[in-house]
Amino acid sequence: MKSYGQFCPIAKAAEILAERWTLLVVRELMFGSRHYNDIRRGVPRMSPTLLAQRLKLLEKSGVAECLRSANDHSVEYRLTEAGLELKPMLMLLAAWGHRWGYNKFARQDLDPGFLMWGIRRSLNTDFLPRTRTVIYVEFTDRVPLRRWWLVVEDGEADLCMKDPGHEVDLCLYTNLITLTKYFDARISLEEAKASGQFKLLGSSGLVRGISQWLGRPSDQRRHAATT
């Protein structure tokens, strides 16, 4: 950890949080990732070694804690009180980045794996059936085709890259840029459908309710700002 050599509280916070990737690791912990492999899925371009270093930094700084089972076979990472107090700041930073951080998507910003992981953690399962629900997503512009299955059961969502073998309730055929723009609230549901690159087939209830169960981070930020 490098010091700025200043007593300024902004400098002290930056010493902990301004290292590359650190805030994204905090983001994953804030969104509920507890295990190392789950955190990695949220930062797929971060090397395993660097992720381990950042987790140790957050632990040493008191922002996160590492909880080990009695036999050390299970390890969980959680934010401490200090880490949880970062939520309003992260929400404001996200809102600022959404408004001012960029004007268009660059190719390097488009990642189907990260997008699907973001969708998985943002699902509003309260608006999905209590029974097992399987949502199939196919990116038609990927070569080879990229396919994902979201399996929601008992309020928990799992993301699979291989067919889980369950009956599919809803299929979404789209391209990466359209789904990214919709998820990031850059276009409306009507605009996504009008593009011809956002086709839904399956349960009429799931089709009608997609704007409720497919949560979008910007919608969640607006909700958090008013509660």
Beta strands, then each sheet from edge to edge (+ up, - down):
strand 1: 64-68
strand 2: 75-79
strand 3: 133-139
strand 4: 146-153
strand 5: 156-160
strand 6: 170-174
strand 7: 198-202
sheet 1: 1+ 2-
sheet 2: 5+ 4- 3+ 6+ 7-
end
